Structures are given as structure tokens and as C-alpha cells.
Amino acid sequence: MEASLNALPPSPDGDSPAHAALQLRERTVHWIRDYVAAQNRALDAVPAEAIASAVDLIRQAGIDGRRIFICGNGGSAANASHFSTDLGKTASAVVPHPFKVMSLTDNVAWMTAIGNDFSFDDVFVRQLANQAEAGDILILSSVSGSSPNLLAAIRWAREHRLMTVALVGKRRGTIAEHADHLIVIDESHYGRVEDVEMNILHMLCYGIVEIR
């Protein structure tokens, strides 16, 4: 399709469907280049030392047999599921004892029961109350940093002496104020922040797999 569009001569009046399609294609290419450039800037601005500290924390949690919980909403919920898979399978295969990792976003029946019978704000904190103990780790992934269910979870975690790691976008939000380890992505675009957060979560996993 691209070759045939580019081969078309310019329309004299600029109104033909083919000419309009070619212009749309050109605008799309420019948009993609701008998007990638902004994505690279956001990733380049991520503080490496903060990620390294989180890698150390997770590595030590594995050695100590502590549980690692992760949660988020929407795209960040998908990132949480992805991370728990990577840490539970890939990283666990190269360490003496497998990681005890749980994504709080994955038990749909439990989450919907909590949301229906109590409140959606409680979908993470009530799971933590059942599962978590002092010394465990809670990782929170958010663009806004202000979701009530994440705020409830991190407050509970601090009160019960869990270590907390928050990945947030440029706006930081309220959960940033409660995090022991804070990693800020200097971007407010939801897609780009979620992509960079997944990059970071991959680094948290592969920093253990590839650095030993």
C-alpha cells in the first residue's frame, strides 16, 4: 500500500482520495517519529540509581524469602501481571530459591467480590491484609499516582512495616509521598509512562537474571 501511495502523482486540486491518503500517511509518519523521540527522552531521564536500589531490594527479598506484591490499574495492572510472570518464572529460574511474587491485579473473582461487597478502593488493601507480613515488599505502578485503591494499599503497607516501591508519572500524586523508594518518569502521557514503567519492571527482573 505504501509503495502505491508514494507512486501516485500529486493531485492538481489536492482533493482526490489517493492524495488525502498520502497526506494522512505523511502526518502519521511524522507523529510516530515525534512519539518515539518523546519516549526515548522519558526513558533516558529515568534515574539509574533509583532502579538499582530497587533491584537490590528485590534481590534481597528473594534471599530472605519475603513476599513481593505488585499492583496498578488499567495498563499498569497489565504491567503488574507481566512483572509477576517475569519474576516468578524467568528470575526464579536462576536463583537458589524462587521468588514469592503475587500480582494483586490477577484474581478477578476476589477483586470483584471486594469491589462489590466493600469498595473498589479496597481491592488491593484487603488482599494485602490476608497475605502480607512485615518485611514484605509492595510495588505500585501508576501514571497519576493518585488512585484511591493504590493510596489505601501503600498506607496500609507503611503501617504494617512493608517496604514500598512506587513507579509514578510526572505528576507524582499522593502515593509518592508515602513510598520508601520512588521512581518518577518525567512524562505525563499515559501510554509513554506505562511503557517506561514496563521498561523499569523489566530491569527489576533482568537486573537479577543478568547480573550475578
Secondary structure by P-SEA (a helix, b strand, c coil): caaaaaacccccccccaaaaaaaaaaaaaaaaaaaaaaaaaaaaaccaaaaaaaaaaaaaaaaabbbbbbbbcaaaaaaaaaaaaaaaccccccccccccccccccaaaaaaaaaaacccccccaaaaaacccccbbbbbbbcccccaaaaaaaaaaaaabbbbbbbbccccccccccccbbbbcccccaaaaaaaaaaaaaaaaaaaaccc
